[in-house]
Amino acid sequence: MDLLKLFIKAAFVENMVFTFFFGMCSYLAVSKTVKTGVGLGAAVIFVLGVTVPVNYLLETYVLKEGALAWLGEPDMNLSFLSFIMFIAVIASIVQLVEMLVEKFSPALYGALGIFLPLIAVNCAILGGSLFMQERQFENIGEASVYGLGSGFGWFIAIVLIAAIREKIRYSHVPAPLRGVGMAFILTGLMGLAFLGFMGFEL
């Protein structure tokens, strides 16, 4: 599959937020300002861009049936460990991201608060690895591009909703819809808009 087409498909056609509604907890909680949205979105791009190819290698050379042929164990099948191994890789990478953000951007670290370590349980991150496993990419290049495209799609979603929420702060929104209520409505409308990408021939 052409890598550019795969990237566009992962980011727009199969957007993690607007197509599968993955990662909604942190998407709704951290999208109050563009600054925090950009910070968390960049962290998600990094985590997906690293964990998907790493989990691809783990799946290909350790877990799936016949993967351990290079060790002289062609009949061994460790695929039942996929979930726990994928989660272990994700948790390790998220811990690394948390340490880097705390060291190089303490203000962003403080703004993101508990939601930065919660990337580890963000279903969009695990979803990226599980979709990679399901689609059986041919090489690590495709897995890497898919991870980066999925992360970029999530980044676009959170930055867009954050920008809109900053603007409507000065609008007259009915009291019952302020906050998360309006965010859900906006997400639904944006999801309908992103359905238009499904007509692309990729």
C-alpha positions, 0 to 999 in steps of 0.5 A, a space after each residue: 500500500 502506498 505510504 502517503 495513502 495509508 497516512 491520509 487514510 489513518 488520519 482522515 478517513 479512519 480518524 480515531 476520534 471521529 470514526 471510532 470515537 477512541 480516546 474520548 476521555 482525554 479528548 474532552 477533558 484536555 481540549 479546553 485550550 489550544 495550548 494543552 490540546 497541542 501538547 497532548 496531541 503531540 504526545 499522542 503522535 509520539 506515543 502512537 508513532 513509537 508503540 505501533 512499530 515496536 508492537 509490530 516487531 513484537 507481534 512479527 518476531 515473538 508473538 504470532 504463530 511461527 514467529 519464534 522459528 528463528 529460535 528453533 521453535 516454529 510451532 510456538 504460538 504466543 499470540 494469547 499474550 498480545 494484549 498484555 505485551 502491547 499494554 506493557 510497551 505502551 505504558 513504558 513509552 508513556 512513562 518516557 514521554 511523561 519524564 521528557 515533558 516534565 523535564 523540558 516543559 514543566 508548564 505544559 506538564 502542569 497544565 496536562 496534569 493527570 491526563 498525561 500519564 492517562 495516555 497509557 490507558 487511552 484506547 486510541 493508543 491500544 486501538 492503533 496497535 490492535 488495528 495494526 495486528 488486524 490489518 497485517 501490514 507487510 513491513 515496519 514502514 507501513 506500521 510506522 506510517 499508520 501509527 503516525 497517521 493515527 496520531 496526527 488524526 487524533 492531534 487534528 481532532 483535539 486541536 480543532 475542538 480546542 480552538 472551537 471551545 475557546 471561541 464559543 467561550 464568548 458566545 451565548 451558550 444555553 446553561 445546560 449545554 455549557 462545557 462537556 454538553 456542547 463539546 459532545 454536540 461539536 464532536 458529533 458535527 465534526 464527525 459528520 463532516 469527517 464522514 466526507 473523507 470516506 468518499 475518497 478513493 485511496 
